[in-house]
């Protein structure tokens, strides 16, 4: 069933893949966004759906960091002490504006998790994370449409 959905992607699939890609699972969602745009999906809706899914995945990481406790973070999510310390160091060194880079592979998801652990203001978290993710998908869409058009 998932195999069929991925071969005929739609907004639900894009939302789901974008959501999962923004958790600690090693997934990417840009490929699906590009595939949908090249197939003729409406660009603004496609970018909005990908951004919403990716943002809500980041919120999930934030909430796990806030309420999940050390056992969940280390045992279930397998975030190493080194990854946790790296995220804390980013916050100490660069401040909460590092959340603008929550879209980056490898460091983005632990940054969101650390945002919850460090109890970053949720509305500021939302502004920074959603902005960074929107810009990433908008630039990806722009490039895809320019190259395919």
C-alpha positions, 0 to 999 in steps of 0.5 A: 500500500505504501509502495503504491502511494509513493508511486502515485504521490499525493498531498497526504503522502508528502505530508507523511514523508515530510513529517517523518523526515523531520523526526529522528528517522533518517529520511528526506522529503525533498525528492518527493516535493520535486517529483510532485512539482515536476508532475504538475502539482500546484507549487504553493500547496505542495510547498505548504503541505511539505512545510506543515508536515516537516514543522509538525515533525519538528514539534514532535521532537520538541515535545519529546525533548520537553516531556520525554525524559532522558530514557526516551531520548537515549534508549528509544530515540538513540540520541547519543550523548555526543549528539545531545552535547553538540546541540547544547553547544550550538545553543550556547554558542549561537543562541536559539537562532540555530533553530533557523537551521533545523532543516539541515540533515544530522543536526536539525532534528537534535536541535529541535529535541534540544529546544524542548529539553532546554524549554525554548519558548514555543512561539519563538521555536515555531517562528524560527523552525517554520521559517527555516523549513519554509525557505528550504522547501520554497528554494527547492521548489523554485530550483525544481521548477526552473530546471524542469520548466 
